[in-house]
Amino acid sequence: VGKSTLLLEVAAQAARGGRRVLYASAEESPGQVRLRAERTGALHDELFLASETDLATILGHIDAVQPQLVIVDSVQTVSSSLIDGAAGQPSQVREVAATLIRVAKDRGLPVILVGHVTKDGTVAGPRVLEHLVDVVCHFEGDRQTSLRFIRALKNRFGPTDEVGCFEMTGDGIAEVPDPSGLFLSQGETEPGTCVAISLEGRRALPVEVQALTIDTAAPNPRRVVHGLDASRVAMVLAILERRAGIKTSNLDVYVSTVGGVRFTEPAADLAIAVAVAGSIQQIRVPRTVAAVGELSLAGEIRPVTQSAQRRNEAKRLGYEQVVDDRSKTLRAALNDVRARNTSRRPERDIPPF
């Protein structure tokens, strides 16, 4: 995902700022790290590299170099001779982390530890590692896209609702100051698209939801979902059919987000409903309209968290109308969108919802 690339950039920035940095890479050889540093422009006289897997040797390098920042990549590949077992076992991870944290507190030395995570997102090894440290940041991204997010899950010195957005390039990690346009399609709007406002930490991002519906004679219509919660999409389709009179049980439905972003919060419900309804009844939603809201099983639109911030961000980005819980019901929201339909010549007559 780019953990080593990001931390090498952090080390280089700290070295340029006058700090002496020790980068202990237990996974890669010095030649591999130097090649990456040359490619990303991270070489500096105050940046020292050690390729070691033994904890005592790393501590010896700390005594010799006297750094002002230490990076250990990764804690699961470092072992201590005082504990039996191979590197990566819970006892080894606990001992290595506890020793490095003790050194950090005794010397007032900031230490960054890299820890791999399992498929469900938890730290591989003991959860005690999260309790020992002061800050836990989760660095995530999709292999199919170059976008990366870093989130603070725990922070003893500040808030945890911030998120950093970066892009993985050939020259390393680059900051994305305003990623608003990354999750929107280009060109003229088509039936079956709707923009929602997602909340990543304190940052509101517009995300385009696209839907495609096709008639099918199969007894079990297909439901293909990418970037969204499949169970919520199925619930929205049931609400559309029951509460808005839009039949979806005889259609193959494909729903996806643009740009590979994951948008699984309930605020996506209304945008999914508008996109599916637009695909079925050939409604073009203007680029100036966004939809944000959670749908209840009764067809009501419920307010979402930070709704005022989402509306303000939508206004800043040029969205003239935000369809949300002020429309009260799904039928009212769909009629609001239909009133702004930009399709000049619909394929068939569109009755009111």
C-alpha positions as CSV (number, residue, x, y, z in Angstrom):
1,V,0.0,0.0,0.0
2,G,3.0,2.3,0.4
3,K,3.9,2.4,4.1
4,S,7.6,2.3,3.5
5,T,7.4,5.0,0.8
6,L,5.4,7.3,3.0
7,L,7.7,6.8,6.0
8,L,10.8,7.4,3.9
9,E,9.3,10.7,2.8
10,V,8.5,11.5,6.4
11,A,12.2,10.7,7.3
12,A,13.5,12.9,4.5
13,Q,11.3,15.8,5.5
14,A,12.4,15.6,9.1
15,A,16.1,15.4,7.9
16,R,15.6,18.5,5.8
17,G,14.2,20.2,8.8
18,G,17.4,19.7,10.8
19,R,16.6,16.5,12.6
20,R,18.8,13.4,12.6
21,V,16.7,10.4,11.6
22,L,17.4,6.7,11.9
23,Y,15.4,4.5,9.6
24,A,15.6,0.8,10.7
25,S,14.4,-1.4,7.8
26,A,14.0,-5.0,8.8
27,E,12.2,-6.0,5.6
28,E,14.4,-4.6,2.8
29,S,18.1,-4.5,2.2
30,P,20.0,-1.1,2.2
31,G,20.3,-1.3,-1.6
32,Q,16.5,-1.6,-2.0
33,V,15.8,1.3,0.3
34,R,18.5,3.5,-1.3
35,L,17.0,2.9,-4.8
36,R,13.6,4.1,-3.5
37,A,15.2,7.1,-1.8
38,E,17.0,8.0,-5.1
39,R,13.8,7.7,-7.0
40,T,11.8,9.8,-4.6
41,G,14.5,12.3,-3.8
42,A,14.8,11.3,-0.1
43,L,18.6,11.2,0.2
44,H,20.0,13.4,2.9
45,D,23.2,13.5,5.1
46,E,21.1,13.4,8.3
47,L,19.1,10.4,7.3
48,F,20.8,7.1,8.5
49,L,19.7,3.7,7.3
50,A,20.1,0.4,9.2
51,S,18.9,-3.0,7.8
52,E,18.6,-5.0,11.0
53,T,16.2,-7.6,12.5
54,D,17.8,-7.9,15.9
55,L,16.4,-5.5,18.6
56,A,19.7,-5.2,20.5
57,T,21.5,-4.2,17.3
58,I,18.9,-1.5,16.6
59,L,19.3,-0.2,20.1
60,G,23.1,-0.1,19.5
61,H,22.5,2.0,16.4
62,I,20.3,4.4,18.4
63,D,23.2,4.9,20.9
64,A,25.7,5.4,18.1
65,V,23.7,7.8,15.9
66,Q,21.8,9.7,18.6
67,P,18.9,10.4,16.3
68,Q,16.0,12.7,17.0
69,L,13.5,10.4,15.2
70,V,13.5,6.6,14.8
71,I,11.4,4.6,12.3
72,V,11.2,0.8,12.6
73,D,9.8,-1.0,9.6
74,S,8.2,-3.2,10.7
75,V,7.8,-4.3,14.3
76,Q,6.6,-7.8,13.3
77,T,10.0,-8.5,11.6
78,V,12.2,-7.5,14.6
79,S,13.0,-10.1,17.3
80,S,14.6,-10.0,20.7
81,S,17.1,-12.6,21.9
82,L,15.6,-12.3,25.4
83,I,12.4,-13.9,24.3
84,D,11.9,-17.4,22.7
85,G,10.1,-17.7,19.4
86,A,10.4,-16.3,15.9
87,A,9.8,-12.7,14.9
88,G,6.1,-11.8,14.6
89,Q,4.9,-14.0,17.4
90,P,2.8,-12.2,20.0
91,S,5.5,-12.5,22.7
92,Q,8.1,-11.1,20.4
93,V,6.0,-8.2,19.1
94,R,5.0,-7.3,22.7
95,E,8.7,-7.3,23.9
96,V,10.0,-5.4,20.9
97,A,7.3,-2.7,21.2
98,A,7.6,-2.4,25.0
99,T,11.4,-2.0,24.8
100,L,11.3,0.6,22.0
101,I,8.6,2.5,23.9
102,R,10.6,2.5,27.1
103,V,13.6,3.9,25.2
104,A,11.4,6.5,23.6
105,K,10.0,7.7,26.9
106,D,13.4,7.7,28.7
107,R,15.1,9.8,26.0
108,G,12.2,11.9,24.8
109,L,12.7,10.3,21.4
110,P,9.7,10.0,19.0
111,V,9.5,6.4,17.5
112,I,7.3,5.4,14.6
113,L,6.5,1.7,14.4
114,V,5.1,0.0,11.3
115,G,2.6,-2.8,12.1
116,H,0.9,-5.0,9.5
117,V,-2.8,-5.6,9.7
118,T,-4.9,-8.6,9.0
119,K,-7.7,-8.8,6.4
120,D,-10.3,-7.5,8.9
121,G,-8.2,-4.4,9.6
122,T,-6.8,-5.3,13.1
123,V,-3.1,-5.3,14.0
124,A,-1.5,-8.6,13.2
125,G,-0.3,-10.0,16.5
126,P,-1.4,-8.8,20.0
127,R,-3.9,-6.0,20.4
128,V,-1.7,-4.8,23.3
129,L,0.4,-3.0,20.7
130,E,-2.4,-0.5,20.2
131,H,-2.6,0.1,24.0
132,L,1.1,0.7,24.4
133,V,1.5,3.4,21.8
134,D,0.3,7.0,21.9
135,V,-1.0,7.3,18.3
136,V,-2.4,4.7,16.0
137,C,-2.7,5.7,12.3
138,H,-4.3,3.4,9.7
139,F,-2.8,3.8,6.2
140,E,-5.1,2.3,3.5
141,G,-5.8,2.3,-0.2
142,D,-7.0,0.2,-3.1
143,R,-4.4,-1.6,-5.2
144,Q,-6.4,-0.6,-8.3
145,T,-6.1,3.1,-7.7
146,S,-3.3,5.4,-6.7
147,L,-5.3,7.1,-3.9
148,R,-4.2,6.5,-0.3
149,F,-5.8,7.6,3.0
150,I,-4.3,7.9,6.4
151,R,-6.6,8.0,9.4
152,A,-5.9,8.5,13.1
153,L,-7.7,5.8,15.1
154,K,-6.1,6.8,18.4
155,N,-4.4,10.0,19.4
156,R,-3.5,11.0,22.9
157,F,-2.3,14.4,21.7
158,G,-5.1,15.5,19.4
159,P,-8.3,14.6,17.5
160,T,-9.0,11.4,15.7
161,D,-11.4,12.8,13.1
162,E,-8.7,14.0,10.7
163,V,-7.8,12.2,7.5
164,G,-4.9,12.7,5.1
165,C,-5.3,12.1,1.4
166,F,-2.3,11.2,-0.7
167,E,-1.5,9.9,-4.2
168,M,1.0,7.2,-5.0
169,T,3.1,8.4,-7.9
170,G,6.4,7.3,-9.6
171,D,8.2,10.0,-7.5
172,G,6.7,8.8,-4.2
173,I,3.8,9.9,-2.1
174,A,2.2,13.3,-3.1
175,E,-0.3,15.2,-1.1
176,V,-3.8,15.7,-2.6
177,P,-4.9,19.0,-1.1
178,D,-8.4,18.9,-2.7
179,P,-9.5,15.5,-3.8
180,S,-13.0,16.7,-4.7
181,G,-12.8,15.9,-8.4
182,L,-11.3,12.4,-8.1
183,F,-14.6,10.6,-7.5
184,L,-16.6,12.4,-10.2
185,S,-17.0,11.3,-13.8
186,Q,-16.2,13.8,-16.6
187,G,-18.5,15.0,-19.4
188,E,-22.2,15.3,-19.7
189,T,-24.4,13.6,-17.1
190,E,-26.3,10.4,-18.1
191,P,-29.4,8.8,-16.6
192,G,-28.4,6.7,-13.6
193,T,-25.9,9.0,-11.9
194,C,-26.1,11.0,-8.7
195,V,-23.6,12.8,-6.5
196,A,-23.5,12.3,-2.8
197,I,-21.3,14.0,-0.2
198,S,-19.2,11.6,1.8
199,L,-17.5,12.5,5.1
200,E,-13.9,11.4,5.5
201,G,-12.9,12.5,8.9
202,R,-13.5,16.3,8.9
203,R,-13.3,16.4,5.1
204,A,-16.4,16.3,3.0
205,L,-15.9,14.8,-0.5
206,P,-18.3,14.5,-3.4
207,V,-18.7,10.9,-4.6
208,E,-20.6,10.0,-7.7
209,V,-22.9,6.9,-7.5
210,Q,-23.7,5.2,-10.8
211,A,-26.5,2.7,-11.5
212,L,-27.3,0.6,-14.5
213,T,-30.5,-1.4,-14.8
214,I,-31.2,-4.0,-17.5
215,D,-34.4,-6.1,-18.1
216,T,-33.9,-9.8,-17.3
217,A,-36.0,-12.9,-17.6
218,A,-33.9,-14.8,-15.0
219,P,-35.7,-15.9,-11.9
220,N,-33.0,-14.4,-9.7
221,P,-31.9,-10.9,-11.0
222,R,-28.3,-10.0,-10.6
223,R,-27.2,-7.5,-8.0
224,V,-23.6,-6.3,-8.6
225,V,-22.2,-3.7,-6.3
226,H,-18.7,-2.0,-6.2
227,G,-17.6,0.5,-3.6
228,L,-20.8,0.4,-1.7
229,D,-22.4,-1.8,1.0
230,A,-24.2,-4.5,-0.9
231,S,-26.7,-5.1,1.9
232,R,-27.7,-1.4,2.0
233,V,-28.1,-1.4,-1.8
234,A,-30.4,-4.4,-1.5
235,M,-32.4,-2.6,1.2
236,V,-32.6,0.6,-0.9
237,L,-34.0,-1.4,-3.9
238,A,-36.7,-2.9,-1.6
239,I,-37.6,0.5,-0.4
240,L,-37.8,1.9,-3.9
241,E,-40.2,-0.9,-5.0
242,R,-42.4,-0.8,-1.9
243,R,-42.5,2.9,-1.0
244,A,-41.9,4.6,-4.4
245,G,-43.6,2.2,-6.7
246,I,-40.5,1.6,-8.8
247,K,-40.2,-2.1,-9.7
248,T,-36.7,-3.5,-9.5
249,S,-37.4,-7.2,-9.0
250,N,-37.4,-7.9,-12.7
251,L,-34.2,-6.0,-13.4
252,D,-30.5,-6.7,-13.2
253,V,-29.0,-3.8,-11.1
254,Y,-25.4,-2.7,-11.2
255,V,-24.3,0.0,-8.7
256,S,-20.8,1.4,-8.4
257,T,-18.9,4.5,-7.3
258,V,-16.5,6.4,-9.5
259,G,-12.8,6.4,-8.8
260,G,-12.7,3.2,-6.8
261,V,-13.7,4.9,-3.5
262,R,-15.5,3.0,-0.8
263,F,-18.7,4.8,0.4
264,T,-20.4,2.6,2.9
265,E,-22.0,5.1,5.3
266,P,-25.8,5.4,5.4
267,A,-25.6,8.9,3.8
268,A,-25.3,7.1,0.5
269,D,-28.8,5.6,0.6
270,L,-30.6,8.6,-1.1
271,A,-28.0,8.9,-3.8
272,I,-28.3,5.1,-4.6
273,A,-32.1,5.5,-4.8
274,V,-31.9,8.5,-7.1
275,A,-29.3,6.8,-9.3
276,V,-31.4,3.6,-9.7
277,A,-34.6,5.5,-10.2
278,G,-32.9,7.7,-12.8
279,S,-31.6,4.7,-14.7
280,I,-35.0,3.0,-14.8
281,Q,-37.0,6.1,-15.8
282,Q,-34.2,7.9,-17.8
283,I,-33.8,10.9,-15.5
284,R,-30.7,13.0,-15.9
285,V,-29.7,14.5,-12.6
286,P,-27.9,17.9,-13.2
287,R,-24.3,18.4,-12.1
288,T,-25.5,21.1,-9.7
289,V,-27.6,18.7,-7.6
290,A,-26.4,16.4,-4.8
291,A,-28.3,13.9,-2.6
292,V,-27.5,13.1,1.0
293,G,-29.7,11.1,3.3
294,E,-30.4,7.8,5.1
295,L,-33.5,5.9,4.1
296,S,-35.7,4.2,6.7
297,L,-37.8,1.2,5.8
298,A,-40.9,3.4,6.0
299,G,-39.6,5.5,3.1
300,E,-38.6,8.5,5.2
301,I,-35.3,10.4,4.8
302,R,-33.4,10.5,8.0
303,P,-30.7,13.2,8.8
304,V,-27.1,12.1,8.7
305,T,-24.1,13.2,10.8
306,Q,-22.5,16.6,10.0
307,S,-25.3,17.4,7.6
308,A,-24.6,21.2,7.8
309,Q,-21.0,20.6,6.9
310,R,-21.9,18.5,4.0
311,R,-24.2,21.2,2.6
312,N,-21.6,23.9,3.1
313,E,-19.0,21.8,1.3
314,A,-21.5,21.1,-1.5
315,K,-22.2,24.8,-1.8
316,R,-18.5,25.6,-2.0
317,L,-18.0,23.1,-4.8
318,G,-20.8,24.6,-6.9
319,Y,-23.8,22.4,-6.0
320,E,-26.9,24.6,-6.1
321,Q,-29.3,22.1,-4.5
322,V,-28.7,19.4,-1.9
323,V,-31.6,16.9,-1.7
324,D,-31.6,15.7,1.9
325,D,-33.9,15.1,4.9
326,R,-35.7,18.4,4.3
327,S,-37.6,16.5,1.6
328,K,-39.0,14.3,4.4
329,T,-39.9,11.2,2.2
330,L,-38.3,9.3,-0.7
331,R,-41.2,10.2,-3.0
332,A,-40.8,13.9,-2.3
333,A,-37.1,13.7,-2.9
334,L,-37.5,11.9,-6.2
335,N,-40.1,14.4,-7.3
336,D,-37.6,17.2,-6.5
337,V,-35.0,15.6,-8.6
338,R,-37.5,14.9,-11.4
339,A,-38.4,18.6,-11.4
340,R,-34.8,19.4,-12.3
341,N,-34.5,16.7,-14.9
342,T,-32.1,17.9,-17.6
343,S,-33.2,15.3,-20.2
344,R,-34.8,17.2,-23.1
345,R,-36.3,14.2,-24.9
346,P,-36.9,11.3,-22.5
347,E,-37.2,7.9,-24.0
348,R,-40.7,7.5,-22.6
349,D,-43.2,9.4,-20.6
350,I,-42.2,9.8,-17.0
351,P,-45.1,9.8,-14.6
352,P,-44.7,11.5,-11.2
353,F,-43.6,9.3,-8.4
